C-alpha cells in the first residue's frame, strides 16, 4: 500500500510539473516587437523554435538574424543556436537569459542590456507553427526533397512569418525573409518587411 501511495504521489508531482512547464512555454509563445529609431527587432517563439531578426523596413535594410531551439522556465530563456547570419561561430552555443513577462511586455536581460519587447500576437492561428520544406513543384509534379543537414524552415506565429535556409552542421546561412501574413478563405498572403538577399522585395505582397 505504501509503495502504491508513493508511486501515485510521484505521478501527481510529474503531472503538475509538466503542466507548469507547459504553461511557462505558452506564456512566451508568439511574436514580440522592439523599435529603436528606424531599426526594428522581431522575436518569434513557436513550437520550440525561435528567431530573432533586426532590420530597417524604412530603408529596406536587413541587419541580422539568428535562431534555434528554446525552452522557457522560471523567467529564464534557454536557447541553442542553429543559425546566425552575423556570427556563425556562435552556432551550437546554449546561452541563458533572464526574461520576465508582465502585462504584455517581455523584459530581457542580454549581456547586461535590458530590452522591453511588446507582444505582437500569442502564437495562435491555423498556420502557426514551425514548418520544414519537404518538396518542390517541378513541371507540375511535386518532387520530394532528400532530408539532410541543410534545411529551409518557415516559422509562423499568429501574424508574422520568417523563412530561413540554413545548415547547422556546416554553420552555413543561405538567406532569410519575413514580415506579416494573412490567411483568409484559404488564401495565404505575405507582406515582406525584410529580405536578406534582395532588398527590392521589401514592401511586396
Buried (B, 14 or more C-beta within 10 A) or exposed (E): EEEEEEEEEEEEEEEEEEEEBEEBBEBBBBBBBBEEEEBBBBBBBBBEBBBBBBBBBEEBBBBBBBBBBBBBEEEEBBBBBBBBBEEBEBBEEEEEBEBEBEEEEBBBEEEEEEBEBEBBBBBEBEEBBBBEEEEEEEEEEEEEEEEEEBBBBBBBBBBBBBBBBBBBEEBBBBBBBBBBBEBEEEEEEBBBBBBBEEBEBBEEE
